[in-house]
């Protein structure tokens, strides 16, 4: 619910930029948690990280990037660069998921992914989010935030192998399956058929 000042009374994020920026902090904290944990706790923390990254990146692809492409000069180029970074991160995330959290290569590769994801987040905030906030109506930013929140609430909590939709997703495995289901959830929240 939104109060008269325009702020979201539930989560404090009245627009999609504030919401996604907060998620960047949550992602950073989950990387810390995965790094510190061991055994089953590390697996659980990594599962939560995979879920948040799936929700976050899919929401950006479905909600933010299309608006950014139209909202400012050079938007297409900014979005294409972010999409390239996101594809690379998804591939690394899939490799980590396949290897498992107990593999001795897991932590060094997780730290590499963390560096890439945090650089990506800084680029989004600097080149995409700043322009989006300047050039997009506050009402549209609020509507976009609602779609992201709906997806976050309804997204699957873990990947379920065997329900992938495309050959590439089958090759990528459970992480891609979660991303696919999250994309469907975001599209439903936005009133799209997919």
N, CA and C atoms as a LAMMPS dump frame, in Angstrom:
ITEM: TIMESTEP
0
ITEM: NUMBER OF ATOMS
582
ITEM: BOX BOUNDS ff ff ff
-5.0000000000000000e+02 5.0000000000000000e+02
-5.0000000000000000e+02 5.0000000000000000e+02
-5.0000000000000000e+02 5.0000000000000000e+02
ITEM: ATOMS id mol type element x y z
1 1 1 N 0.849 -1.181 0
2 1 2 C 0 0 0
3 1 3 C 0.89 1.238 0
4 2 1 N 0.481 2.249 -0.719
5 2 2 C 1.261 3.479 -0.828
6 2 3 C 0.594 4.585 -0.031
7 3 1 N 1.419 5.305 0.765
8 3 2 C 0.845 6.41 1.536
9 3 3 C 0.857 7.692 0.697
10 4 1 N 0.381 8.796 1.294
11 4 2 C 0.251 10.055 0.539
12 4 3 C 1.593 10.6 0.066
13 5 1 N 2.67 10.271 0.754
14 5 2 C 3.98 10.778 0.339
15 5 3 C 4.52 10.011 -0.861
16 6 1 N 3.837 8.914 -1.234
17 6 2 C 4.3 8.133 -2.375
18 6 3 C 5.19 6.987 -1.98
19 7 1 N 5.451 6.828 -0.665
20 7 2 C 6.307 5.727 -0.311
21 7 3 C 5.524 4.477 -0.055
22 8 1 N 6.174 3.382 -0.321
23 8 2 C 5.529 2.09 -0.172
24 8 3 C 5.513 1.747 1.303
25 9 1 N 4.348 1.613 1.869
26 9 2 C 4.216 1.4 3.306
27 9 3 C 4.702 0.03 3.733
28 10 1 N 4.711 -0.924 2.819
29 10 2 C 5.122 -2.273 3.185
30 10 3 C 6.637 -2.405 3.213
31 11 1 N 7.306 -2.096 2.111
32 11 2 C 8.725 -2.37 2.034
33 11 3 C 9.613 -1.154 2.015
34 12 1 N 9.061 0.062 1.974
35 12 2 C 9.88 1.25 1.953
36 12 3 C 10.44 1.57 0.58
37 13 1 N 10.191 0.744 -0.422
38 13 2 C 10.67 1.005 -1.778
39 13 3 C 9.485 1.447 -2.617
40 14 1 N 9.468 2.73 -2.973
41 14 2 C 8.335 3.261 -3.718
42 14 3 C 8.54 3.206 -5.213
43 15 1 N 9.691 2.751 -5.656
44 15 2 C 9.903 2.587 -7.094
45 15 3 C 10.859 1.429 -7.342
46 16 1 N 10.894 1.015 -8.589
47 16 2 C 11.673 -0.164 -8.953
48 16 3 C 13.168 0.061 -8.748
49 17 1 N 13.637 1.288 -8.902
50 17 2 C 15.06 1.567 -8.709
51 17 3 C 15.45 1.334 -7.251
52 18 1 N 14.646 1.85 -6.322
53 18 2 C 14.935 1.638 -4.895
54 18 3 C 14.879 0.153 -4.547
55 19 1 N 13.893 -0.544 -5.073
56 19 2 C 13.743 -1.965 -4.796
57 19 3 C 14.932 -2.765 -5.311
58 20 1 N 15.321 -2.55 -6.549
59 20 2 C 16.429 -3.321 -7.115
60 20 3 C 17.767 -2.944 -6.489
61 21 1 N 17.923 -1.691 -6.098
62 21 2 C 19.146 -1.29 -5.4
63 21 3 C 19.231 -1.982 -4.041
64 22 1 N 18.097 -2.085 -3.345
65 22 2 C 18.073 -2.836 -2.081
66 22 3 C 18.426 -4.296 -2.324
67 23 1 N 17.92 -4.859 -3.407
68 23 2 C 18.255 -6.25 -3.717
69 23 3 C 19.748 -6.425 -3.984
70 24 1 N 20.398 -5.417 -4.555
71 24 2 C 21.854 -5.506 -4.734
72 24 3 C 22.541 -5.707 -3.388
73 25 1 N 22.085 -4.993 -2.378
74 25 2 C 22.638 -5.179 -1.033
75 25 3 C 22.332 -6.56 -0.484
76 26 1 N 21.119 -7.049 -0.716
77 26 2 C 20.752 -8.401 -0.267
78 26 3 C 21.625 -9.454 -0.94
79 27 1 N 21.9 -9.265 -2.23
80 27 2 C 22.752 -10.201 -2.968
81 27 3 C 24.156 -10.202 -2.376
82 28 1 N 24.683 -9.023 -2.113
83 28 2 C 26.021 -8.91 -1.498
84 28 3 C 26.055 -9.647 -0.163
85 29 1 N 25.013 -9.462 0.661
86 29 2 C 24.952 -10.14 1.961
87 29 3 C 24.855 -11.653 1.81
88 30 1 N 24.12 -12.126 0.814
89 30 2 C 24.016 -13.573 0.601
90 30 3 C 25.343 -14.162 0.133
91 31 1 N 26.089 -13.437 -0.695
92 31 2 C 27.431 -13.906 -1.058
93 31 3 C 28.27 -14.078 0.208
94 32 1 N 28.207 -13.097 1.127
95 32 2 C 28.933 -13.197 2.396
96 32 3 C 28.517 -14.449 3.163
97 33 1 N 27.214 -14.671 3.236
98 33 2 C 26.692 -15.812 3.983
99 33 3 C 27.157 -17.135 3.386
100 34 1 N 27.116 -17.26 2.068
101 34 2 C 27.571 -18.494 1.415
102 34 3 C 29.043 -18.711 1.708
103 35 1 N 29.822 -17.663 1.632
104 35 2 C 31.266 -17.766 1.862
105 35 3 C 31.573 -18.223 3.299
106 36 1 N 30.851 -17.693 4.273
107 36 2 C 31.119 -18.01 5.684
108 36 3 C 30.595 -19.378 6.114
109 37 1 N 29.519 -19.823 5.498
110 37 2 C 28.849 -21.051 5.942
111 37 3 C 29.608 -22.294 5.485
112 38 1 N 29.215 -23.416 6.071
113 38 2 C 29.779 -24.713 5.684
114 38 3 C 28.646 -25.733 5.597
115 39 1 N 28.941 -26.844 4.932
116 39 2 C 28.006 -27.962 4.893
117 39 3 C 26.631 -27.594 4.368
118 40 1 N 25.61 -28.09 5.08
119 40 2 C 24.213 -27.866 4.682
120 40 3 C 23.841 -26.384 4.73
121 41 1 N 24.407 -25.645 5.685
122 41 2 C 24.123 -24.207 5.761
123 41 3 C 24.609 -23.488 4.497
124 42 1 N 25.769 -23.899 3.971
125 42 2 C 26.271 -23.288 2.738
126 42 3 C 25.344 -23.63 1.568
127 43 1 N 24.902 -24.887 1.495
128 43 2 C 23.981 -25.284 0.422
129 43 3 C 22.691 -24.456 0.48
130 44 1 N 22.151 -24.289 1.687
131 44 2 C 20.918 -23.508 1.856
132 44 3 C 21.124 -22.05 1.454
133 45 1 N 22.235 -21.466 1.89
134 45 2 C 22.521 -20.07 1.547
135 45 3 C 22.727 -19.917 0.042
136 46 1 N 23.396 -20.884 -0.564
137 46 2 C 23.607 -20.821 -2.017
138 46 3 C 22.277 -20.939 -2.753
139 47 1 N 21.385 -21.795 -2.292
140 47 2 C 20.044 -21.94 -2.898
141 47 3 C 19.302 -20.609 -2.848
142 48 1 N 19.379 -19.914 -1.695
143 48 2 C 18.718 -18.618 -1.565
144 48 3 C 19.352 -17.583 -2.49
145 49 1 N 20.68 -17.656 -2.642
146 49 2 C 21.373 -16.747 -3.551
147 49 3 C 20.928 -16.996 -4.992
148 50 1 N 20.862 -18.262 -5.388
149 50 2 C 20.419 -18.602 -6.745
150 50 3 C 19.014 -18.061 -6.979
151 51 1 N 18.133 -18.251 -6.022
152 51 2 C 16.748 -17.781 -6.163
153 51 3 C 16.693 -16.261 -6.305
154 52 1 N 17.409 -15.544 -5.425
155 52 2 C 17.375 -14.085 -5.481
156 52 3 C 17.967 -13.577 -6.794
157 53 1 N 19.075 -14.167 -7.227
158 53 2 C 19.661 -13.747 -8.5
159 53 3 C 18.696 -14.019 -9.653
160 54 1 N 18.012 -15.158 -9.625
161 54 2 C 17.046 -15.478 -10.682
162 54 3 C 15.919 -14.457 -10.7
163 55 1 N 15.357 -14.155 -9.54
164 55 2 C 14.264 -13.186 -9.458
165 55 3 C 14.75 -11.81 -9.904
166 56 1 N 15.887 -11.4 -9.381
167 56 2 C 16.416 -10.067 -9.65
168 56 3 C 16.717 -9.871 -11.138
169 57 1 N 17.496 -10.763 -11.714
170 57 2 C 17.895 -10.605 -13.116
171 57 3 C 16.711 -10.744 -14.061
172 58 1 N 15.814 -11.658 -13.752
173 58 2 C 14.645 -11.838 -14.606
174 58 3 C 13.738 -10.606 -14.541
175 59 1 N 13.567 -10.063 -13.353
176 59 2 C 12.761 -8.847 -13.211
177 59 3 C 13.391 -7.699 -14.001
178 60 1 N 14.704 -7.596 -13.953
179 60 2 C 15.364 -6.554 -14.74
180 60 3 C 15.131 -6.762 -16.232
181 61 1 N 15.269 -8.005 -16.68
182 61 2 C 15.09 -8.296 -18.1
183 61 3 C 13.665 -8.002 -18.566
184 62 1 N 12.693 -8.348 -17.744
185 62 2 C 11.291 -8.241 -18.144
186 62 3 C 10.666 -6.88 -17.835
187 63 1 N 11.131 -6.226 -16.78
188 63 2 C 10.483 -5.002 -16.311
189 63 3 C 11.332 -3.764 -16.612
190 64 1 N 12.602 -3.796 -16.26
191 64 2 C 13.442 -2.601 -16.311
192 64 3 C 14.049 -2.366 -17.692
193 65 1 N 14.686 -3.376 -18.251
194 65 2 C 15.398 -3.179 -19.516
195 65 3 C 14.5 -2.68 -20.651
196 66 1 N 13.292 -3.216 -20.829
197 66 2 C 12.459 -2.692 -21.926
198 66 3 C 12.16 -1.198 -21.773
199 67 1 N 11.927 -0.745 -20.551
200 67 2 C 11.659 0.675 -20.325
201 67 3 C 12.933 1.486 -20.543
202 68 1 N 14.065 0.981 -20.055
203 68 2 C 15.334 1.703 -20.218
204 68 3 C 15.688 1.864 -21.693
205 69 1 N 15.424 0.87 -22.499
206 69 2 C 15.72 0.964 -23.938
207 69 3 C 15.027 2.179 -24.564
208 70 1 N 13.8 2.474 -24.122
209 70 2 C 12.998 3.553 -24.707
210 70 3 C 13.173 4.887 -23.995
211 71 1 N 13.696 4.879 -22.787
212 71 2 C 13.637 6.067 -21.935
213 71 3 C 14.75 7.072 -22.139
214 72 1 N 15.906 6.639 -22.619
215 72 2 C 17.003 7.598 -22.738
216 72 3 C 17.9 7.246 -23.915
217 73 1 N 18.552 8.284 -24.44
218 73 2 C 19.486 8.092 -25.551
219 73 3 C 20.586 7.136 -25.113
220 74 1 N 20.868 6.179 -25.963
221 74 2 C 21.893 5.184 -25.643
222 74 3 C 21.37 4.044 -24.793
223 75 1 N 20.075 4.042 -24.51
224 75 2 C 19.492 2.993 -23.672
225 75 3 C 19.71 1.603 -24.221
226 76 1 N 19.597 1.438 -25.544
227 76 2 C 19.818 0.121 -26.15
228 76 3 C 21.213 -0.407 -25.842
229 77 1 N 22.209 0.44 -26.01
230 77 2 C 23.588 0.012 -25.76
231 77 3 C 23.823 -0.34 -24.3
232 78 1 N 23.282 0.456 -23.398
233 78 2 C 23.416 0.193 -21.962
234 78 3 C 22.772 -1.148 -21.619
235 79 1 N 21.573 -1.373 -22.141
236 79 2 C 20.863 -2.626 -21.853
237 79 3 C 21.604 -3.813 -22.443
238 80 1 N 22.089 -3.702 -23.669
239 80 2 C 22.8 -4.826 -24.291
240 80 3 C 24.035 -5.223 -23.474
241 81 1 N 24.748 -4.241 -22.965
242 81 2 C 25.924 -4.537 -22.131
243 81 3 C 25.513 -5.238 -20.83
244 82 1 N 24.42 -4.765 -20.203
245 82 2 C 23.949 -5.417 -18.975
246 82 3 C 23.492 -6.848 -19.272
247 83 1 N 22.819 -7.061 -20.4
248 83 2 C 22.367 -8.415 -20.753
249 83 3 C 23.548 -9.351 -20.977
250 84 1 N 24.616 -8.843 -21.594
251 84 2 C 25.817 -9.661 -21.785
252 84 3 C 26.39 -10.077 -20.432
253 85 1 N 26.476 -9.117 -19.514
254 85 2 C 26.987 -9.423 -18.174
255 85 3 C 26.093 -10.455 -17.476
256 86 1 N 24.78 -10.297 -17.622
257 86 2 C 23.836 -11.223 -16.983
258 86 3 C 23.97 -12.634 -17.551
259 87 1 N 24.143 -12.75 -18.859
260 87 2 C 24.328 -14.085 -19.468
261 87 3 C 25.57 -14.765 -18.916
262 88 1 N 26.662 -14.015 -18.829
263 88 2 C 27.904 -14.576 -18.31
264 88 3 C 27.735 -15.02 -16.854
265 89 1 N 27.046 -14.215 -16.061
266 89 2 C 26.818 -14.568 -14.653
267 89 3 C 25.959 -15.824 -14.54
268 90 1 N 24.923 -15.946 -15.362
269 90 2 C 24.067 -17.136 -15.319
270 90 3 C 24.859 -18.394 -15.661
271 91 1 N 25.761 -18.284 -16.629
272 91 2 C 26.589 -19.438 -16.99
273 91 3 C 27.484 -19.848 -15.819
274 92 1 N 28.102 -18.869 -15.161
275 92 2 C 28.955 -19.175 -14
276 92 3 C 28.124 -19.758 -12.867
277 93 1 N 26.951 -19.211 -12.65
278 93 2 C 26.067 -19.703 -11.598
279 93 3 C 25.673 -21.156 -11.87
280 94 1 N 25.391 -21.478 -13.104
281 94 2 C 25.049 -22.856 -13.472
282 94 3 C 26.218 -23.799 -13.213
283 95 1 N 27.416 -23.361 -13.556
284 95 2 C 28.599 -24.212 -13.299
285 95 3 C 28.783 -24.443 -11.797
286 96 1 N 28.581 -23.391 -11.003
287 96 2 C 28.689 -23.541 -9.547
288 96 3 C 27.638 -24.512 -9.026
289 97 1 N 26.429 -24.397 -9.538
290 97 2 C 25.343 -25.267 -9.111
291 97 3 C 25.66 -26.722 -9.432
292 98 1 N 26.203 -26.966 -10.616
293 98 2 C 26.57 -28.328 -11.009
294 98 3 C 27.684 -28.887 -10.14
295 99 1 N 28.64 -28.053 -9.78
296 99 2 C 29.798 -28.553 -9.03
297 99 3 C 29.452 -28.844 -7.569
298 100 1 N 28.528 -28.103 -7.012
299 100 2 C 28.151 -28.313 -5.615
300 100 3 C 29.015 -27.517 -4.656
301 101 1 N 28.452 -27.218 -3.504
302 101 2 C 29.106 -26.327 -2.547
303 101 3 C 30.281 -26.96 -1.816
304 102 1 N 30.416 -28.283 -1.863
305 102 2 C 31.525 -28.956 -1.168
306 102 3 C 32.76 -29.104 -2.048
307 103 1 N 32.629 -28.852 -3.318
308 103 2 C 33.755 -28.959 -4.249
309 103 3 C 34.812 -27.927 -3.862
310 104 1 N 36.089 -28.315 -3.843
311 104 2 C 37.143 -27.362 -3.466
312 104 3 C 37.254 -26.165 -4.414
313 105 1 N 36.739 -26.292 -5.625
314 105 2 C 36.777 -25.173 -6.576
315 105 3 C 35.623 -24.204 -6.352
316 106 1 N 34.656 -24.586 -5.517
317 106 2 C 33.444 -23.793 -5.362
318 106 3 C 33.73 -22.371 -4.864
319 107 1 N 34.418 -22.232 -3.731
320 107 2 C 34.63 -20.892 -3.157
321 107 3 C 35.424 -19.964 -4.071
322 108 1 N 36.531 -20.419 -4.668
323 108 2 C 37.239 -19.495 -5.573
324 108 3 C 36.365 -19.048 -6.749
325 109 1 N 35.575 -19.962 -7.296
326 109 2 C 34.702 -19.587 -8.416
327 109 3 C 33.528 -18.734 -7.952
328 110 1 N 33.05 -18.973 -6.735
329 110 2 C 32 -18.128 -6.167
330 110 3 C 32.508 -16.697 -6.016
331 111 1 N 33.746 -16.53 -5.559
332 111 2 C 34.316 -15.191 -5.384
333 111 3 C 34.479 -14.487 -6.736
334 112 1 N 34.805 -15.247 -7.764
335 112 2 C 34.887 -14.686 -9.111
336 112 3 C 33.504 -14.206 -9.571
337 113 1 N 32.492 -15.032 -9.331
338 113 2 C 31.122 -14.648 -9.67
339 113 3 C 30.705 -13.412 -8.882
340 114 1 N 31.045 -13.389 -7.607
341 114 2 C 30.689 -12.24 -6.772
342 114 3 C 31.256 -10.947 -7.348
343 115 1 N 32.522 -10.972 -7.723
344 115 2 C 33.156 -9.786 -8.309
345 115 3 C 32.4 -9.343 -9.552
346 116 1 N 32.086 -10.295 -10.42
347 116 2 C 31.353 -9.97 -11.656
348 116 3 C 29.969 -9.401 -11.355
349 117 1 N 29.249 -10.012 -10.434
350 117 2 C 27.885 -9.578 -10.107
351 117 3 C 27.898 -8.186 -9.477
352 118 1 N 28.851 -7.92 -8.612
353 118 2 C 28.903 -6.603 -7.965
354 118 3 C 29.32 -5.513 -8.959
355 119 1 N 30.208 -5.828 -9.901
356 119 2 C 30.551 -4.863 -10.946
357 119 3 C 29.329 -4.587 -11.82
358 120 1 N 28.591 -5.638 -12.119
359 120 2 C 27.354 -5.514 -12.897
360 120 3 C 26.353 -4.615 -12.16
361 121 1 N 26.201 -4.829 -10.871
362 121 2 C 25.267 -4.022 -10.074
363 121 3 C 25.669 -2.547 -10.084
364 122 1 N 26.956 -2.276 -9.936
365 122 2 C 27.423 -0.881 -9.976
366 122 3 C 27.143 -0.244 -11.339
367 123 1 N 27.346 -1.012 -12.403
368 123 2 C 27.07 -0.492 -13.745
369 123 3 C 25.582 -0.214 -13.93
370 124 1 N 24.745 -1.107 -13.432
371 124 2 C 23.297 -0.871 -13.517
372 124 3 C 22.926 0.418 -12.795
373 125 1 N 23.416 0.549 -11.572
374 125 2 C 23.066 1.719 -10.775
375 125 3 C 23.544 3.002 -11.445
376 126 1 N 24.744 2.979 -11.988
377 126 2 C 25.332 4.178 -12.576
378 126 3 C 24.745 4.509 -13.946
379 127 1 N 24.645 3.517 -14.83
380 127 2 C 24.302 3.798 -16.224
381 127 3 C 22.836 3.584 -16.579
382 128 1 N 22.164 2.727 -15.853
383 128 2 C 20.782 2.432 -16.2
384 128 3 C 19.803 3.015 -15.186
385 129 1 N 19.987 2.705 -13.914
386 129 2 C 19.019 3.13 -12.901
387 129 3 C 18.94 4.645 -12.765
388 130 1 N 20.087 5.327 -12.818
389 130 2 C 20.097 6.782 -12.684
390 130 3 C 19.277 7.421 -13.797
391 131 1 N 19.498 6.972 -15.019
392 131 2 C 18.748 7.52 -16.16
393 131 3 C 17.271 7.155 -16.08
394 132 1 N 16.994 5.932 -15.662
395 132 2 C 15.613 5.479 -15.547
396 132 3 C 14.84 6.35 -14.558
397 133 1 N 15.45 6.616 -13.414
398 133 2 C 14.778 7.439 -12.406
399 133 3 C 14.555 8.861 -12.92
400 134 1 N 15.518 9.408 -13.658
401 134 2 C 15.395 10.768 -14.179
402 134 3 C 14.326 10.882 -15.255
403 135 1 N 14.15 9.843 -16.033
404 135 2 C 13.343 9.968 -17.252
405 135 3 C 12.055 9.164 -17.248
406 136 1 N 11.733 8.547 -16.119
407 136 2 C 10.528 7.728 -16.059
408 136 3 C 9.59 8.301 -15.008
409 137 1 N 8.348 8.343 -15.329
410 137 2 C 7.305 8.839 -14.433
411 137 3 C 7.318 8.046 -13.124
412 138 1 N 7.224 8.718 -11.97
413 138 2 C 7.208 8.025 -10.677
414 138 3 C 6.104 6.967 -10.579
415 139 1 N 4.969 7.221 -11.198
416 139 2 C 3.894 6.23 -11.181
417 139 3 C 4.286 4.958 -11.901
418 140 1 N 4.999 5.1 -13.02
419 140 2 C 5.458 3.911 -13.751
420 140 3 C 6.515 3.169 -12.945
421 141 1 N 7.418 3.909 -12.278
422 141 2 C 8.432 3.262 -11.435
423 141 3 C 7.766 2.475 -10.312
424 142 1 N 6.689 3.017 -9.751
425 142 2 C 5.954 2.323 -8.685
426 142 3 C 5.27 1.075 -9.221
427 143 1 N 4.678 1.166 -10.397
428 143 2 C 4.033 0.006 -11.01
429 143 3 C 5.057 -1.085 -11.3
430 144 1 N 6.209 -0.68 -11.779
431 144 2 C 7.28 -1.641 -12.062
432 144 3 C 7.722 -2.332 -10.772
433 145 1 N 7.806 -1.575 -9.678
434 145 2 C 8.195 -2.162 -8.389
435 145 3 C 7.182 -3.203 -7.942
436 146 1 N 5.898 -2.935 -8.161
437 146 2 C 4.864 -3.897 -7.781
438 146 3 C 5.024 -5.203 -8.546
439 147 1 N 5.359 -5.121 -9.826
440 147 2 C 5.566 -6.333 -10.62
441 147 3 C 6.759 -7.127 -10.096
442 148 1 N 7.835 -6.428 -9.736
443 148 2 C 9.019 -7.111 -9.204
444 148 3 C 8.7 -7.763 -7.857
445 149 1 N 7.967 -7.048 -6.995
446 149 2 C 7.602 -7.606 -5.684
447 149 3 C 6.707 -8.834 -5.837
448 150 1 N 5.787 -8.782 -6.776
449 150 2 C 4.917 -9.942 -7.008
450 150 3 C 5.741 -11.141 -7.451
451 151 1 N 6.684 -10.902 -8.334
452 151 2 C 7.538 -11.994 -8.793
453 151 3 C 8.376 -12.554 -7.649
454 152 1 N 8.895 -11.664 -6.819
455 152 2 C 9.714 -12.082 -5.686
456 152 3 C 8.89 -12.963 -4.741
457 153 1 N 7.645 -12.592 -4.516
458 153 2 C 6.779 -13.349 -3.61
459 153 3 C 6.358 -14.689 -4.189
460 154 1 N 6.189 -14.761 -5.507
461 154 2 C 5.653 -15.975 -6.12
462 154 3 C 6.7 -16.868 -6.761
463 155 1 N 7.944 -16.418 -6.839
464 155 2 C 8.971 -17.197 -7.534
465 155 3 C 9.232 -18.517 -6.825
466 156 1 N 9.618 -19.525 -7.59
467 156 2 C 9.913 -20.823 -6.992
468 156 3 C 11.056 -20.705 -5.988
469 157 1 N 11.003 -21.497 -4.945
470 157 2 C 12.045 -21.43 -3.923
471 157 3 C 13.259 -22.273 -4.271
472 158 1 N 13.107 -23.206 -5.185
473 158 2 C 14.254 -23.996 -5.631
474 158 3 C 13.991 -24.477 -7.036
475 159 1 N 15.093 -24.736 -7.785
476 159 2 C 14.902 -25.23 -9.137
477 159 3 C 14.378 -26.658 -9.109
478 160 1 N 13.544 -26.984 -10.072
479 160 2 C 13.027 -28.345 -10.207
480 160 3 C 13.436 -28.868 -11.57
481 161 1 N 14.416 -29.779 -11.631
482 161 2 C 14.869 -30.293 -12.919
483 161 3 C 13.723 -30.982 -13.655
484 162 1 N 13.809 -30.936 -14.991
485 162 2 C 12.865 -31.685 -15.79
486 162 3 C 11.735 -30.872 -16.357
487 163 1 N 11.675 -29.572 -16.043
488 163 2 C 10.589 -28.758 -16.585
489 163 3 C 11.119 -27.645 -17.49
490 164 1 N 12.355 -27.792 -17.954
491 164 2 C 12.946 -26.779 -18.807
492 164 3 C 12.171 -26.685 -20.115
493 165 1 N 12.166 -25.474 -20.692
494 165 2 C 11.356 -25.261 -21.885
495 165 3 C 12.147 -25.286 -23.176
496 166 1 N 13.405 -24.951 -23.162
497 166 2 C 14.162 -24.896 -24.406
498 166 3 C 15.439 -25.687 -24.327
499 167 1 N 16.017 -25.978 -25.488
500 167 2 C 17.239 -26.788 -25.527
501 167 3 C 18.364 -26.138 -24.727
502 168 1 N 18.487 -24.828 -24.82
503 168 2 C 19.545 -24.143 -24.08
504 168 3 C 19.313 -24.282 -22.582
505 169 1 N 18.064 -24.166 -22.131
506 169 2 C 17.78 -24.3 -20.71
507 169 3 C 18.034 -25.719 -20.232
508 170 1 N 17.768 -26.702 -21.062
509 170 2 C 18.065 -28.08 -20.675
510 170 3 C 19.567 -28.226 -20.466
511 171 1 N 20.342 -27.607 -21.353
512 171 2 C 21.795 -27.675 -21.219
513 171 3 C 22.27 -26.976 -19.955
514 172 1 N 21.63 -25.88 -19.574
515 172 2 C 22.047 -25.138 -18.39
516 172 3 C 21.539 -25.762 -17.09
517 173 1 N 20.476 -26.532 -17.148
518 173 2 C 20.017 -27.28 -15.988
519 173 3 C 19.124 -26.51 -15.047
520 174 1 N 19.176 -26.872 -13.755
521 174 2 C 18.233 -26.345 -12.767
522 174 3 C 18.227 -24.83 -12.612
523 175 1 N 19.355 -24.166 -12.734
524 175 2 C 19.374 -22.711 -12.599
525 175 3 C 18.524 -22.088 -13.701
526 176 1 N 18.692 -22.553 -14.922
527 176 2 C 17.912 -22.015 -16.039
528 176 3 C 16.432 -22.333 -15.874
529 177 1 N 16.124 -23.496 -15.336
530 177 2 C 14.718 -23.836 -15.112
531 177 3 C 14.088 -22.865 -14.12
532 178 1 N 14.831 -22.503 -13.072
533 178 2 C 14.32 -21.544 -12.1
534 178 3 C 14.126 -20.185 -12.762
535 179 1 N 15.066 -19.786 -13.587
536 179 2 C 14.96 -18.505 -14.274
537 179 3 C 13.734 -18.501 -15.183
538 180 1 N 13.513 -19.607 -15.888
539 180 2 C 12.332 -19.715 -16.754
540 180 3 C 11.041 -19.556 -15.963
541 181 1 N 10.93 -20.245 -14.846
542 181 2 C 9.72 -20.157 -14.041
543 181 3 C 9.56 -18.763 -13.446
544 182 1 N 10.671 -18.151 -13.066
545 182 2 C 10.611 -16.79 -12.537
546 182 3 C 10.147 -15.828 -13.626
547 183 1 N 10.654 -16.008 -14.846
548 183 2 C 10.23 -15.161 -15.969
549 183 3 C 8.724 -15.283 -16.182
550 184 1 N 8.205 -16.503 -16.135
551 184 2 C 6.757 -16.703 -16.276
552 184 3 C 5.999 -15.971 -15.171
553 185 1 N 6.521 -16.022 -13.952
554 185 2 C 5.884 -15.361 -12.813
555 185 3 C 5.875 -13.845 -13.009
556 186 1 N 7.011 -13.279 -13.445
557 186 2 C 7.09 -11.832 -13.679
558 186 3 C 6.093 -11.431 -14.753
559 187 1 N 6.03 -12.2 -15.824
560 187 2 C 5.113 -11.867 -16.918
561 187 3 C 3.667 -11.927 -16.454
562 188 1 N 3.335 -12.909 -15.633
563 188 2 C 1.97 -12.978 -15.091
564 188 3 C 1.682 -11.761 -14.231
565 189 1 N 2.667 -11.368 -13.395
566 189 2 C 2.487 -10.212 -12.515
567 189 3 C 2.279 -8.932 -13.315
568 190 1 N 2.861 -8.877 -14.501
569 190 2 C 2.731 -7.686 -15.347
570 190 3 C 1.548 -7.789 -16.302
571 191 1 N 0.818 -8.903 -16.247
572 191 2 C -0.333 -9.057 -17.113
573 191 3 C 0.004 -9.458 -18.52
574 192 1 N 1.213 -10.044 -18.704
575 192 2 C 1.625 -10.524 -20.028
576 192 3 C 1.388 -12.02 -20.091
577 193 1 N 1.205 -12.525 -21.29
578 193 2 C 1.003 -13.967 -21.458
579 193 3 C 2.294 -14.733 -21.503
580 194 1 N 3.407 -14.077 -21.735
581 194 2 C 4.674 -14.762 -21.792
582 194 3 C 5.077 -14.951 -23.18
